[in-house]
Amino acid sequence: MRLLRFPITVLLLSLSAIGQVQAQSDFSMTIGGGPIFYNGDLSDSRLIPPTKLMSIQYGLEGTAMITDRVEMGLGYTRGTLKGDDALSNDKYKRIRNLSFSTSLSEFSLKMRLEVFKTVDFRPVNTALIVGFGLIRFNPTAEINGNEVDLQPLGTEGQFINNSDYPVPYKLTSTVFMAGIGTRITLNSRWALLLDLTPRITFTDYIDDVSGAYPDSAALATSPGGSLAVQASYQGLNSSFPGKGRQRGSPDNNDVYVVGGISLRYYFGEPYHSGSKPGVLRRIKNAKGGWWGDRH
């Protein structure tokens, strides 16, 4: 987190200047949405899942231009992730017959590195996007016609009083993101952004599935009781798998992909030929305050 302090501080100071009369196009606000989908233990070999497992995300972001090619943004994204073995092209997973859904809230700090300088006034500019985020999730499944939270049930034995089983997982995780984007300038105030940014999480439990099946008798005596047993295995075969049989793949953390179509608004006066954009340049020059004139 120490590595994030400097860019976060610069960005917060930058965004606080939006309300200043002299603030110009170093600052912008973006709002948009697009598809979001998950890849993990309840997905299959297809790069893009069936449309039934895709959802629409929405979000907003405040951005400051740090140099003439680099932007930093603080953003919030809200969406839903889903997985369903019944839609898999993998026979084993169809027999396993698990499913889940979770709402997802993401707070992110992103850097956008554009190919061309802003002052080149190109109508289309491509960018590399990298960043970190913090997410909150809560996997649920439909059992006996009711939507049930899965984490409190300990479907892999998390609440069995035995050291052989994993500890209960957290409902928060950090994520790393890397992707590409395109900015289409509409005029001096507005731009259209097209982004595709996969997120690699540091959890394998967005879908509540990671390791092995627990002992069904021990699971039935845990706080989740018979409901935990039903949530752990909903297979098309009648018998509960033996203890230790593979339920998921603990070696790979969950991933989700966010595609965005966003509209951006630039605050203040537009750039002109000879402008020298970027918050860091303003801080360095310190002419009339770091939010002052660009000339």
C-alpha positions as CSV (number, residue, x, y, z in Angstrom):
1,M,0.0,0.0,0.0
2,R,2.9,2.4,0.5
3,L,3.6,2.3,-3.2
4,L,0.0,3.6,-3.8
5,R,0.3,6.6,-1.4
6,F,2.0,9.0,-3.8
7,P,-0.3,8.5,-6.8
8,I,-3.4,8.5,-4.6
9,T,-2.3,11.7,-2.9
10,V,-1.5,13.4,-6.2
11,L,-4.9,12.3,-7.6
12,L,-6.9,13.5,-4.6
13,L,-5.2,16.8,-4.6
14,S,-5.8,17.1,-8.3
15,L,-9.5,16.3,-8.2
16,S,-10.0,18.7,-5.4
17,A,-9.0,21.5,-7.8
18,I,-11.9,20.8,-10.2
19,G,-14.0,23.3,-8.3
20,Q,-11.5,26.1,-8.8
21,V,-12.4,28.8,-11.3
22,Q,-9.0,28.4,-13.1
23,A,-9.1,24.6,-13.3
24,Q,-8.8,23.4,-16.8
25,S,-8.7,20.1,-18.9
26,D,-6.3,18.2,-16.7
27,F,-9.4,17.0,-14.9
28,S,-12.3,14.9,-16.1
29,M,-15.2,12.8,-15.0
30,T,-16.3,9.6,-16.8
31,I,-19.5,7.6,-16.5
32,G,-20.5,4.5,-18.4
33,G,-21.1,0.8,-18.4
34,G,-20.7,-2.4,-20.4
35,P,-20.5,-6.2,-20.2
36,I,-18.9,-8.0,-17.2
37,F,-18.3,-11.8,-16.9
38,Y,-16.5,-14.2,-14.6
39,N,-13.9,-16.9,-15.2
40,G,-13.2,-19.5,-12.5
41,D,-14.1,-22.9,-11.2
42,L,-17.6,-22.7,-12.6
43,S,-16.6,-21.6,-16.1
44,D,-15.3,-23.8,-18.9
45,S,-12.8,-23.6,-21.7
46,R,-14.6,-21.0,-23.7
47,L,-13.0,-17.6,-23.8
48,I,-16.3,-15.8,-23.7
49,P,-19.1,-17.4,-21.7
50,P,-22.8,-17.9,-22.8
51,T,-24.7,-14.7,-22.8
52,K,-26.8,-15.9,-19.9
53,L,-23.7,-15.7,-17.7
54,M,-22.8,-12.1,-18.8
55,S,-24.2,-9.1,-17.0
56,I,-24.1,-5.3,-17.3
57,Q,-21.8,-3.3,-15.1
58,Y,-21.9,0.5,-14.5
59,G,-19.5,2.9,-12.9
60,L,-17.9,6.3,-12.7
61,E,-14.4,7.6,-12.5
62,G,-12.7,10.9,-11.6
63,T,-9.4,11.4,-13.6
64,A,-6.4,13.7,-13.4
65,M,-3.8,14.0,-16.2
66,I,-0.5,13.6,-14.5
67,T,1.7,14.2,-17.6
68,D,1.0,14.6,-21.3
69,R,0.6,10.9,-21.7
70,V,-0.3,9.5,-18.2
71,E,-3.7,9.8,-16.5
72,M,-4.6,8.5,-13.0
73,G,-8.2,7.7,-12.1
74,L,-10.2,6.8,-9.0
75,G,-13.2,4.7,-9.9
76,Y,-16.2,2.7,-8.7
77,T,-17.7,-0.2,-10.6
78,R,-20.9,-2.2,-9.7
79,G,-21.9,-5.4,-11.4
80,T,-22.9,-9.0,-11.0
81,L,-20.9,-12.2,-11.6
82,K,-22.5,-15.5,-12.4
83,G,-21.5,-19.1,-13.1
84,D,-23.6,-22.2,-13.9
85,D,-22.3,-25.8,-14.4
86,A,-25.6,-26.6,-16.3
87,L,-24.4,-24.3,-19.1
88,S,-20.9,-25.8,-19.3
89,N,-19.4,-27.7,-22.2
90,D,-17.5,-29.9,-19.7
91,K,-19.4,-33.1,-18.8
92,Y,-17.9,-33.4,-15.3
93,K,-19.0,-29.9,-14.5
94,R,-22.6,-30.5,-15.8
95,I,-22.7,-33.6,-13.4
96,R,-21.4,-31.5,-10.5
97,N,-24.3,-29.0,-11.2
98,L,-23.2,-26.1,-9.0
99,S,-24.1,-22.5,-9.7
100,F,-23.6,-19.1,-8.1
101,S,-24.3,-15.4,-8.4
102,T,-22.7,-12.5,-6.6
103,S,-23.0,-8.7,-6.6
104,L,-19.7,-7.0,-7.0
105,S,-18.5,-3.6,-5.8
106,E,-15.1,-2.5,-6.9
107,F,-13.0,0.6,-5.9
108,S,-10.0,1.1,-8.2
109,L,-7.0,3.2,-8.8
110,K,-6.0,3.0,-12.5
111,M,-3.3,4.4,-14.7
112,R,-3.9,5.1,-18.4
113,L,-0.8,5.4,-20.5
114,E,-1.7,6.8,-23.9
115,V,0.4,6.2,-27.1
116,F,0.2,9.8,-28.3
117,K,0.6,13.0,-26.4
118,T,-2.6,14.9,-25.6
119,V,-1.4,18.0,-27.2
120,D,-1.0,16.2,-30.5
121,F,-4.8,16.6,-30.8
122,R,-5.4,13.2,-32.4
123,P,-9.1,12.3,-32.6
124,V,-8.3,8.6,-31.7
125,N,-5.7,7.6,-29.1
126,T,-4.9,4.1,-27.8
127,A,-3.9,3.4,-24.2
128,L,-2.5,0.7,-21.9
129,I,-4.5,0.5,-18.7
130,V,-3.1,-0.9,-15.4
131,G,-4.2,-0.6,-11.9
132,F,-5.3,-2.1,-8.5
133,G,-8.6,-2.4,-6.8
134,L,-10.5,-3.6,-3.8
135,I,-13.6,-5.7,-4.3
136,R,-16.5,-6.9,-2.1
137,F,-18.5,-9.9,-3.1
138,N,-21.0,-12.4,-1.6
139,P,-21.7,-15.6,-3.5
140,T,-25.2,-17.0,-3.3
141,A,-27.1,-19.9,-4.8
142,E,-30.7,-21.0,-5.2
143,I,-31.4,-24.0,-2.9
144,N,-35.0,-25.3,-2.5
145,G,-36.3,-22.2,-4.2
146,N,-34.5,-19.8,-1.9
147,E,-31.5,-17.6,-2.5
148,V,-28.9,-18.6,0.1
149,D,-25.6,-16.9,1.1
150,L,-22.9,-19.6,0.6
151,Q,-20.0,-18.3,2.7
152,P,-21.7,-18.8,6.1
153,L,-22.5,-22.4,5.2
154,G,-18.8,-23.5,4.9
155,T,-19.5,-25.7,1.9
156,E,-15.9,-27.0,1.9
157,G,-15.8,-27.7,5.6
158,Q,-14.7,-24.2,6.8
159,F,-16.8,-24.5,9.9
160,I,-16.0,-28.1,10.8
161,N,-13.9,-28.2,13.9
162,N,-11.0,-30.0,12.3
163,S,-7.7,-28.6,11.1
164,D,-7.9,-30.6,7.9
165,Y,-10.3,-28.1,6.4
166,P,-9.7,-24.5,5.2
167,V,-10.5,-21.4,7.2
168,P,-13.6,-19.3,6.3
169,Y,-12.8,-17.1,3.3
170,K,-13.1,-13.3,3.4
171,L,-15.7,-11.5,1.3
172,T,-13.2,-8.9,0.1
173,S,-10.1,-9.1,-2.1
174,T,-7.6,-7.0,-3.9
175,V,-7.4,-7.2,-7.7
176,F,-4.8,-6.4,-10.3
177,M,-6.1,-5.1,-13.7
178,A,-4.4,-4.8,-17.1
179,G,-6.1,-4.0,-20.4
180,I,-6.3,-1.7,-23.4
181,G,-8.5,1.2,-24.3
182,T,-9.3,3.7,-27.0
183,R,-10.3,7.3,-26.6
184,I,-12.3,9.0,-29.3
185,T,-12.3,12.8,-29.0
186,L,-15.8,14.2,-29.9
187,N,-14.9,17.9,-29.2
188,S,-13.0,19.9,-26.7
189,R,-15.3,18.9,-23.8
190,W,-16.4,15.4,-24.6
191,A,-14.8,12.0,-25.4
192,L,-15.9,8.5,-25.9
193,L,-13.9,5.7,-24.2
194,L,-13.8,2.0,-25.2
195,D,-12.0,-0.2,-22.7
196,L,-11.4,-3.9,-22.1
197,T,-9.8,-4.7,-18.8
198,P,-9.5,-8.2,-17.2
199,R,-9.2,-8.3,-13.4
200,I,-7.1,-10.9,-11.7
201,T,-8.3,-11.4,-8.1
202,F,-6.4,-12.7,-5.1
203,T,-9.2,-15.0,-4.0
204,D,-10.5,-18.3,-5.3
205,Y,-13.8,-18.0,-3.6
206,I,-15.8,-15.5,-5.7
207,D,-17.8,-18.6,-6.7
208,D,-17.6,-20.4,-3.3
209,V,-15.6,-23.2,-5.0
210,S,-11.9,-23.8,-4.6
211,G,-10.7,-27.1,-3.1
212,A,-12.1,-30.5,-2.1
213,Y,-15.4,-31.9,-0.8
214,P,-15.6,-32.3,2.9
215,D,-16.9,-35.3,4.8
216,S,-20.7,-35.1,4.3
217,A,-21.5,-36.4,7.8
218,A,-19.2,-33.9,9.5
219,L,-20.6,-31.1,7.3
220,A,-24.1,-32.0,8.4
221,T,-23.1,-31.4,12.0
222,S,-21.5,-28.0,11.3
223,P,-23.5,-24.8,11.9
224,G,-24.8,-24.9,8.3
225,G,-26.4,-28.3,8.9
226,S,-28.2,-30.1,6.0
227,L,-28.3,-26.9,4.0
228,A,-24.5,-26.8,3.9
229,V,-24.6,-30.4,2.5
230,Q,-27.1,-29.4,-0.2
231,A,-25.1,-26.3,-1.2
232,S,-21.8,-28.2,-1.3
233,Y,-23.0,-30.8,-3.8
234,Q,-26.0,-30.5,-6.1
235,G,-24.9,-33.2,-8.5
236,L,-26.9,-35.2,-10.9
237,N,-25.5,-38.3,-9.3
238,S,-27.3,-39.1,-6.0
239,S,-24.3,-39.8,-3.8
240,F,-22.2,-37.1,-2.1
241,P,-18.6,-37.4,-3.3
242,G,-16.1,-38.8,-0.9
243,K,-14.0,-36.6,1.4
244,G,-11.0,-35.1,-0.4
245,R,-12.5,-35.5,-3.9
246,Q,-11.8,-32.6,-6.1
247,R,-14.5,-29.9,-6.0
248,G,-12.5,-27.0,-7.6
249,S,-9.0,-26.0,-8.6
250,P,-7.2,-24.2,-5.8
251,D,-4.2,-23.4,-7.9
252,N,-6.0,-20.7,-10.0
253,N,-7.6,-17.6,-8.5
254,D,-10.8,-16.2,-10.0
255,V,-10.8,-13.7,-12.8
256,Y,-13.4,-11.3,-14.2
257,V,-13.5,-9.2,-17.3
258,V,-14.9,-5.7,-17.6
259,G,-15.8,-4.1,-21.0
260,G,-16.7,-0.5,-21.0
261,I,-18.3,2.1,-23.2
262,S,-18.0,5.4,-21.3
263,L,-18.6,9.1,-21.9
264,R,-16.0,11.6,-20.5
265,Y,-16.4,15.2,-19.7
266,Y,-13.4,17.6,-19.4
267,F,-13.6,20.4,-16.9
268,G,-12.3,23.9,-17.7
269,E,-10.9,25.4,-20.8
270,P,-9.6,23.1,-23.6
271,Y,-6.0,22.8,-24.6
272,H,-4.5,24.8,-27.3
273,S,-1.3,24.6,-29.4
274,G,1.7,25.1,-27.2
275,S,-0.1,23.9,-24.0
276,K,1.9,21.9,-21.5
277,P,-0.7,19.6,-19.8
278,G,-0.2,17.6,-16.6
279,V,-0.6,18.1,-12.9
280,L,3.1,17.3,-12.2
281,R,4.2,20.0,-14.6
282,R,2.0,22.5,-12.8
283,I,3.4,21.5,-9.4
284,K,6.9,21.8,-10.8
285,N,6.3,25.2,-12.4
286,A,4.2,26.5,-9.5
287,K,3.0,29.6,-11.4
288,G,0.1,31.2,-9.7
289,G,-0.5,28.0,-7.7
290,W,-0.3,24.5,-9.1
291,W,-3.9,24.8,-10.4
292,G,-3.1,28.1,-12.2
293,D,-2.5,29.1,-15.8
294,R,-1.1,26.7,-18.3
295,H,0.7,29.3,-20.4
